[in-house]
Amino acid sequence: MKWSTAVNKVSDLAQSCAGSAALLATINGLRVTQLWAVGDVLGREREIEFVTLVLCVDLPVAEVPWWSTPPGGEAWANSTRMSKNPILPWWRSAHAPVWNHRIERPLLIWDEASGVDGAALEALREGRGWAAGLAEPTPQELAVRLEQEAEASLAALRVRSETFQEKRWGRGRLEAIADPLARVVEGYLDILDAQARLRSQSRH
């Protein structure tokens, strides 16, 4: 995907958020409050495979564990046509810090209170997104953040595991309960791996 196309995908989704936030929340029951750019689109101008974006939603942390899709997330993605584009969405609770071990120096593109940030989009276009994003955390701050992520993911894993055991023999598609469980498992393991890397780095 060309660089200009990638940035336009970010801009288009930001405009969708700005123009349809209240309507989309009414239709899907999911209130998206912020849109952040992260990953390759923050770097220098070049061709990239896909755009990674972070969507903060007005749900408790427990309902948006790492790498999961919140209730109403798929419907929201379809309503905005995000699901039809080369966009990788990472969902986050608006009630916790947006950053973690993978969401590095995220750049806020749209906020429901202040709207679309034209300067942030310009920074993306010029390949300055990384410099314009949030500051990097210290190793100590990252360790605390990972512990918080691990606690939230483990709690969600227990809940979804119980749900799977209760409903696995019922009627309906097994994917409806198995897929959410699998996503939380993958997220929890990813956090554990990040914690292990951080401990290894601190010993050297």
Residue pairs with C-beta under 8 A, 6 or more apart in sequence:
1 9
1 47
1 48
1 49
1 50
1 51
1 86
2 47
3 45
3 46
3 47
3 48
3 127
4 125
6 41
6 48
6 51
7 41
7 121
7 124
7 125
9 51
9 85
9 86
9 87
10 37
10 41
10 51
10 53
10 109
10 121
10 124
11 116
11 121
13 35
13 53
13 80
13 82
13 85
13 87
14 35
14 109
14 110
14 116
14 121
15 116
16 80
16 81
16 82
17 32
17 35
17 80
17 110
17 112
17 116
18 110
18 115
18 116
20 79
20 80
21 31
21 32
21 112
24 30
24 32
24 76
24 79
24 80
25 31
25 32
27 75
27 79
28 72
28 75
28 76
28 79
29 71
29 72
30 57
30 59
30 70
30 71
30 72
30 73
30 75
30 76
31 57
31 58
32 55
32 56
32 57
32 58
32 76
32 112
33 56
33 57
33 58
33 94
33 111
33 112
34 54
34 55
34 56
34 94
34 98
34 108
34 110
34 111
34 112
35 53
35 54
35 55
35 56
35 108
35 109
35 110
35 111
36 53
36 54
36 55
36 56
36 98
36 103
36 106
36 107
36 108
36 109
37 51
37 52
37 53
37 54
37 106
37 107
37 109
37 120
37 124
37 129
37 133
38 52
38 53
38 54
38 90
38 102
38 103
38 104
38 105
38 106
38 107
38 133
39 51
39 52
39 88
40 48
40 49
40 51
40 52
41 48
41 51
41 52
41 124
41 129
42 105
42 106
42 107
42 124
42 129
42 130
42 133
43 127
43 129
43 130
44 127
45 126
45 127
49 86
50 86
50 87
50 88
51 85
51 86
51 87
51 88
52 87
52 88
52 90
53 87
53 88
53 89
53 90
53 109
54 89
54 90
54 91
54 92
54 98
54 103
54 106
55 76
55 89
55 90
55 91
55 92
56 92
56 93
56 94
56 98
57 64
57 70
57 73
57 91
57 92
57 93
57 94
58 94
58 95
59 70
59 71
59 93
59 94
59 95
60 93
60 95
61 93
61 95
61 96
61 152
62 152
62 155
62 156
62 159
63 70
63 71
63 93
63 156
64 70
64 91
64 92
64 93
65 152
65 153
65 155
65 156
65 157
65 184
65 187
65 188
66 100
66 149
66 152
66 153
66 187
66 188
66 190
66 191
67 90
67 183
67 184
67 186
67 187
67 190
68 91
68 156
68 180
68 183
68 184
68 187
69 91
69 180
69 183
70 91
73 89
73 91
74 83
76 82
77 83
77 89
82 89
90 102
90 103
92 98
92 103
96 148
96 152
97 145
98 106
98 134
99 105
99 106
99 134
99 137
99 145
100 145
100 146
100 149
100 191
100 194
101 142
101 145
101 146
101 191
101 194
101 198
102 190
102 194
104 133
104 136
105 130
105 133
105 134
105 135
105 136
106 133
106 134
107 120
107 123
107 124
107 129
107 132
107 133
107 134
108 117
108 120
109 116
109 117
109 120
109 121
109 124
110 116
110 117
111 117
119 132
120 129
120 132
123 129
123 131
123 132
137 145
139 198
139 201
139 202
142 198
143 195
143 198
146 191
146 194
146 195
146 198
147 195
149 191
150 188
150 191
150 192
150 195
153 184
153 187
153 188
153 191
154 188
156 184
157 181
157 184
157 185
157 188
160 177
160 180
160 181
160 184
161 181
163 177
163 181
164 177
164 178
164 181
167 177
168 174
168 177
168 178
